Amino acid sequence: YDKQVGASLENNGHTIKLTFTDGTDDEIWIKDGGLSLTKFQFAQAHFHWGENDNQGSEHEIDGVSYPMEMHIVHWNLDVGETLKEAVDKDTGISLEVLGVHFKIGKTNEKFKYFFDAVKRTTKHNETAEIRNGIRLYDLLPDNKDAFYRYKGSLTTPGCNEIVMWTVFKEKIEIDKDQMEIIRQ
């Protein structure tokens, strides 16, 4: 997660999706942290947001919704050699998704180049490279030890029950202008 890699964003008409420019990187994966001894390979990250600051996240914490939530998707290398293969096998441990909530506050400089790229993807099927690439570590909250974890499903049809969800308690702070860039 510390490796700086080329990354791009795509507006797929449903969300903004972040992928590595050169495809999968075998050196970027997660394991342990209470998951298992299996390696989970990074596939992509995508975002869910709402029309205002009181809605948008897919997960609520104590009944509170957040303006935006990021899902960092990984697949289980013991289940499949690709994301599609892992999803198709439909096991209860095919995917690990890290969920990160966003809150409105001060400008987040770690996301500067991300938001610059979002500005260039306002139309369906537009893509833009993130200047200087990205370190996935920078997308996570400072406190990575406090989280909720549960076995659940994909949030899109067929809603397969194949996901181990890890939702961090700490929120990432961005300012109103950064949030507005996403909404546009």
VENFEN-V308577 format. One line per field, one symbol per residue. ss: DSSP state (2 for helix, 1 for strand, 0 for the rest). psi: psi as a letter, one per 30 degrees, with the letter a starting at -180 (. if undefined). burial: b if it has 16 or more other C-alpha atoms within 10 Angstrom, else e. A space follows every 10 residues. Layout:
# VENFEN-V308577
ss = ???
psi = ???
burial = ???
This chain:
# VENFEN-V308577
ss = 0000101111 1000011111 0000000011 0000000001 1111111110 0000000000 1001000111 1111110000 0022222220 0000111111 1111000022 2222222200 0000001110 0001022220 0000001111 1100000000 0011111100 0111022222 2220
psi = ffkklkllkk jgfelkkklk egakjffjll lbgfdafkkj kkelklkkll flfglekekk jhgkllfkkk jjklljffel fleeeeeefh lfhelkkkkk lklkclkjff gefeeeeefg hflkgklkkj kgalkeeffl lejffjlkkl kallglkghk igkjkjjkek lkklleeeee eef.
burial = beeebbbbbb beeeebbbbb beeeeeebbb eeeebeebbb bbbbbbbbbb eebebbbbbe eeeebbbbbb bbbbbbbebe ebbeebbeee eebbbbbbbb bbbbeeeeee eebbbbbbeb bbeeeebbbb eebbbbeebb beeeeeeebe ebbbeeeeeb bbbbbbbbbb bbbbeeebbe ebee
